[in-house]
Amino acid sequence: MRAPGIGYAGRMDLVVSDLSVARGGLPVLAGVSLRLAPGRALVLRGPNGIGKTTLLRTIAGLQPPLAGTIEGAEERVAYAGHADGIKPTLTVSENLAFWASVFGTEGIDPALAAYQLEPLAWRAAGTLSAGQKRRLGLARLLVTGRPVWVLDEPTVSLDAEAVGWFARAVQGHLAGGGSALMATHIDLGLEAEVLELSGHRAVLPDLDDFDGAFA
Ligand SMILES: Nc1ncnc2c1ncn2[C@@H]1O[C@H](COP(=O)(O)OP(=O)(O)OP(=O)(O)O)[C@@H](O)[C@H]1O
């Protein structure tokens, strides 16, 4: 079994074509296309509410698209969103061991070390601070063994030092042939392409013309 983070077999691009996504039943973004090759990072930009979270959740397979296609994501994506996916009654080590077993990888020590979680290894995750929980949620990515990281505001609650650990973890992931698609407002000092979403705001149905739909 492959240890996490040491090269990824089967190099494949993530390809999103003409994607439309909806939140609460209403379309928010339309016509989004992107390609993410192994070793590359892509940052989504756009104002609050444009639909970055919705787009990332759709690409991660957590909700269906309204239209368009996503290739190279299934079984290859590890998603880290606002809810950290942490089991509060398990310790930090047990959380990582649990996720390693779910994803069929071995060894949690590199993940603990990457986010300096060793001193917290035996603490129940529910007792961690917000930033410590976020570190655990990001460490989880390292034990998934998944090549495509889909990250929604990954640095929220992190202090400057932990942001540096995160940037290093992403760099290592990219160097090992992984890729990262993320929504973030901060500059991580990574070489990344930027996709501005402002031009993809979906046009809402004209409610004044509602009756017309039945004509
Ligand atoms: N549960 C919900 N029901 C209905 N609409 C929602 C719901 N959650 C979010 N929305 C709306 O969907 C749109 C897209 O939200 P989304 O969270 O994807 O944006 P975002 O670009 O990630 O925003 P931010 O930068 O503030 O995190 C917004 O207009 C938001 O108000």
PDBQT file of the ligand as one rigid body, heavy atoms in Angstrom, charges set to zero:
ROOT
HETATM    1  N1  LIG A 301     -28.637  27.279   2.076  1.00  0.00    +0.000 N 
HETATM    2  C1  LIG A 301     -28.792  28.175   1.117  1.00  0.00    +0.000 A 
HETATM    3  N2  LIG A 301     -29.996  28.386   0.543  1.00  0.00    +0.000 NA
HETATM    4  C2  LIG A 301     -30.174  29.294  -0.419  1.00  0.00    +0.000 A 
HETATM    5  N3  LIG A 301     -29.167  30.069  -0.895  1.00  0.00    +0.000 NA
HETATM    6  C3  LIG A 301     -27.958  29.903  -0.361  1.00  0.00    +0.000 A 
HETATM    7  C4  LIG A 301     -27.692  28.959   0.670  1.00  0.00    +0.000 A 
HETATM    8  N4  LIG A 301     -26.387  29.050   1.000  1.00  0.00    +0.000 NA
HETATM    9  C5  LIG A 301     -25.871  30.003   0.206  1.00  0.00    +0.000 A 
HETATM   10  N5  LIG A 301     -26.797  30.515  -0.601  1.00  0.00    +0.000 N 
HETATM   11  C6  LIG A 301     -26.598  31.570  -1.617  1.00  0.00    +0.000 C 
HETATM   12  O1  LIG A 301     -25.945  30.979  -2.730  1.00  0.00    +0.000 OA
HETATM   13  C7  LIG A 301     -25.027  31.901  -3.321  1.00  0.00    +0.000 C 
HETATM   14  C8  LIG A 301     -23.672  31.255  -3.455  1.00  0.00    +0.000 C 
HETATM   15  O2  LIG A 301     -23.135  31.016  -2.156  1.00  0.00    +0.000 OA
HETATM   16  P1  LIG A 301     -21.660  30.443  -1.941  1.00  0.00    +0.000 P 
HETATM   17  O3  LIG A 301     -21.542  30.093  -0.492  1.00  0.00    +0.000 OA
HETATM   18  O4  LIG A 301     -21.411  29.369  -2.943  1.00  0.00    +0.000 OA
HETATM   19  O5  LIG A 301     -20.754  31.719  -2.313  1.00  0.00    +0.000 OA
HETATM   20  P2  LIG A 301     -19.214  32.012  -2.038  1.00  0.00    +0.000 P 
HETATM   21  O6  LIG A 301     -18.664  32.614  -3.295  1.00  0.00    +0.000 OA
HETATM   22  O7  LIG A 301     -18.539  30.778  -1.547  1.00  0.00    +0.000 OA
HETATM   23  O8  LIG A 301     -19.290  33.117  -0.900  1.00  0.00    +0.000 OA
HETATM   24  P3  LIG A 301     -18.222  33.569   0.241  1.00  0.00    +0.000 P 
HETATM   25  O9  LIG A 301     -17.063  34.203  -0.459  1.00  0.00    +0.000 OA
HETATM   26  O10 LIG A 301     -19.018  34.569   1.028  1.00  0.00    +0.000 OA
HETATM   27  O11 LIG A 301     -17.875  32.337   1.029  1.00  0.00    +0.000 OA
HETATM   28  C9  LIG A 301     -25.050  33.146  -2.430  1.00  0.00    +0.000 C 
HETATM   29  O12 LIG A 301     -25.807  34.137  -3.068  1.00  0.00    +0.000 OA
HETATM   30  C10 LIG A 301     -25.690  32.675  -1.142  1.00  0.00    +0.000 C 
HETATM   31  O13 LIG A 301     -26.418  33.722  -0.535  1.00  0.00    +0.000 OA
ENDROOT
TORSDOF 0
